[in-house]
């Protein structure tokens, strides 16, 4: 007798949808939820819409997420209107075994750090491809004041990194904050806390896309066998 065929492994898009739905378990009734930016977060926003009558609303880290939230009927508050958030839910470009992350592929890293710092807990939602042993394979985003871009690029060169200004449609990308993004390759970030502290002190750097001081408390990781929960508390 032939054995039944096993179900196909979920695609990367399906993994993102699974962790987006799983994140609802960390949202409390009556919460104002911190909401990040990116393709995985879009899945979470879609899931959040199914319980929108149970929450007060959201604080968003980007114009794109704000537009998606409002289109689904979820009220969006300015961060200055809210004293503290119970939870911030966002994706990552990389996350290591201590909950340290690289973020900013969607160019919203500064606002993401602001909302993360306002939240008691950070729940990272990611597919399995984002899990790494050491940060740095993904190009590190750094938001900079435009007049400092060339000098910051030279500072990264002294650390062995190759940096360039991110472009969109052939011109320098402008963030929601009116700044530029530098993407840096060639780094191995073995001390994320120290690295983040150092680069954030460079004149002209708005913030670096290492999230160590605002690391994840929990990562909901989408895998071929389902959602894994990684705890870093």
C-alpha positions in Angstrom: 0.0 0.0 0.0 1.3 3.4 -0.9 2.0 5.8 2.0 0.2 9.2 1.7 2.3 11.9 0.3 3.6 14.4 2.8 2.4 17.9 2.7 4.7 20.3 0.9 6.9 22.6 3.0 5.4 26.1 3.4 6.9 28.7 1.1 8.8 31.7 2.4 5.6 33.8 1.9 3.6 31.2 3.8 6.1 31.2 6.6 5.7 35.0 6.9 1.9 34.6 7.0 2.3 32.0 9.8 4.4 34.1 12.0 2.2 37.1 11.4 -0.8 35.2 12.7 1.2 33.7 15.6 2.1 37.3 16.7 -1.5 37.9 17.6 -1.0 35.8 20.7 1.2 38.6 22.0 -1.4 41.3 21.5 -3.5 42.1 24.5 -7.1 43.3 24.5 -7.3 47.1 24.6 -3.6 47.4 23.5 -2.1 50.1 21.3 0.3 48.0 19.3 3.7 49.0 18.0 3.8 48.0 14.4 7.0 47.8 12.3 7.6 47.8 8.6 8.2 45.3 5.8 6.8 42.3 4.0 6.5 40.1 7.1 4.9 42.9 9.1 2.4 43.4 6.2 1.2 39.8 7.0 0.9 40.7 10.7 -1.1 43.9 9.8 -3.5 41.7 7.8 -3.9 39.4 10.7 -4.3 42.3 13.2 -7.2 43.5 11.1 -9.1 40.4 12.2 -9.0 41.5 15.8 -9.2 45.3 15.2 -12.3 45.6 17.4 -10.3 44.2 20.4 -7.5 46.8 20.3 -7.3 50.5 20.6 -5.1 51.0 17.6 -1.4 51.1 16.6 1.7 53.2 16.6 3.5 52.7 13.3 7.1 53.0 12.3 6.6 54.1 8.7 4.3 55.9 6.3 3.8 52.6 4.4 2.6 50.7 7.5 0.4 53.6 8.6 -1.3 53.6 5.2 -1.9 49.9 5.3 -3.2 50.0 8.9 -5.7 52.8 8.1 -6.8 51.1 5.0 -7.8 48.1 7.1 -9.7 50.3 9.6 -7.1 50.3 12.4 -6.6 53.7 14.1 -3.0 54.9 14.1 -1.7 57.1 16.9 1.3 59.5 16.8 4.0 58.1 19.1 3.9 61.3 21.2 0.2 60.6 22.0 1.2 57.3 23.8 3.2 57.0 27.0 4.2 53.4 26.6 3.4 50.4 24.4 3.0 46.9 25.7 4.5 45.3 22.6 6.3 46.1 19.4 6.0 43.6 16.5 8.5 43.9 13.6 10.5 41.9 11.3 14.3 41.6 10.9 16.8 41.3 8.0 19.0 39.2 10.3 18.7 37.9 13.9 21.3 36.0 15.9 21.1 33.6 18.8 21.0 36.4 21.4 18.1 38.4 19.8 20.4 41.0 18.3 19.3 42.1 14.8 20.1 44.0 11.6 17.1 46.0 10.4 16.5 48.7 8.0 16.2 47.0 4.6 12.9 48.9 4.2 14.6 52.2 5.2 12.6 52.7 8.3 15.2 51.9 10.9 15.2 55.2 12.8 11.4 55.2 13.4 11.6 51.4 14.2 14.1 52.1 16.9 11.9 54.9 18.3 8.9 52.7 18.6 11.0 49.8 19.9 12.4 52.0 22.7 8.8 53.0 23.6 7.7 49.4 24.0 8.0 47.0 27.0 8.6 44.0 24.7 9.9 43.4 21.2 8.5 40.5 19.3 10.5 39.8 16.1 8.6 37.9 13.3 10.8 36.4 10.6 11.2 33.5 8.3 14.0 31.0 8.8 16.3 32.6 6.2 16.8 35.5 8.6 18.4 33.4 11.4 22.2 33.8 11.5 25.1 33.0 13.8 26.9 36.4 13.3 25.4 39.6 12.0 26.8 41.2 8.9 26.0 39.2 5.8 23.0 41.3 5.1 24.1 44.8 4.0 24.0 47.0 7.1 21.7 50.1 6.7 22.8 53.3 8.3 20.6 56.4 8.2 22.7 59.6 7.8 22.3 63.3 7.3 23.1 63.7 3.6 26.1 66.1 4.0 27.9 63.5 6.2 27.4 60.5 3.7 30.9 60.6 2.1 32.7 60.9 5.4 30.7 58.1 7.0 31.5 55.9 4.0 35.2 56.6 4.6 34.9 55.7 8.3 33.4 52.3 7.4 36.2 51.7 5.0 38.6 52.0 7.9 36.6 49.1 9.6 36.9 47.0 6.4 33.4 47.8 5.2 32.3 48.8 1.7 29.6 51.4 1.9 27.4 53.1 -0.7 24.4 55.4 -0.7 21.2 53.5 -1.4 19.4 54.7 -4.5 15.9 54.5 -5.8 15.1 55.2 -9.4 18.7 56.3 -10.0 18.8 58.9 -7.3 19.6 58.8 -3.5 16.7 57.3 -1.6 15.1 59.8 0.9 13.8 58.3 4.1 10.5 59.3 5.8 12.7 61.5 7.9 14.3 63.3 4.9 17.7 61.6 5.3 19.8 59.1 3.2 20.6 55.5 3.8 24.1 54.0 3.5 24.4 50.2 3.0 27.5 48.6 4.3 28.9 45.1 3.2 32.0 43.2 4.3 31.3 43.4 8.1 31.2 40.7 10.8 29.5 42.2 13.8 30.7 40.0 16.7 30.0 42.7 19.4 26.6 44.2 18.4 26.2 46.3 21.5 29.6 47.9 21.2 29.3 48.3 17.5 25.9 50.0 17.7 27.2 52.3 20.5 30.3 53.3 18.5 28.6 54.0 15.1 25.8 56.0 16.7 28.4 58.4 18.0 29.8 59.3 14.6 28.8 62.8 13.6 26.1 62.7 10.9 24.8 59.3 11.7 21.1 59.4 12.7 21.1 55.7 13.7 22.7 52.4 12.6 20.6 49.4 11.7 22.0 47.2 14.5 19.3 46.5 17.1 21.3 45.4 20.1 20.2 48.0 22.7 16.6 47.4 21.4 17.0 43.7 20.8 14.2 41.2 20.5 12.7 39.6 23.6 11.1 36.8 21.5 11.5 35.7 17.9 8.7 33.9 16.1 10.6 32.1 13.4 8.8 30.6 10.4 10.3 27.3 9.4 9.5 24.3 7.1 8.0 22.5 10.2 6.0 25.4 11.6 6.6 28.4 13.8 9.4 28.2 16.4 9.5 30.4 19.4 12.9 31.7 20.4 13.2 33.5 23.8 16.0 35.8 24.6 14.8 37.2 28.0 
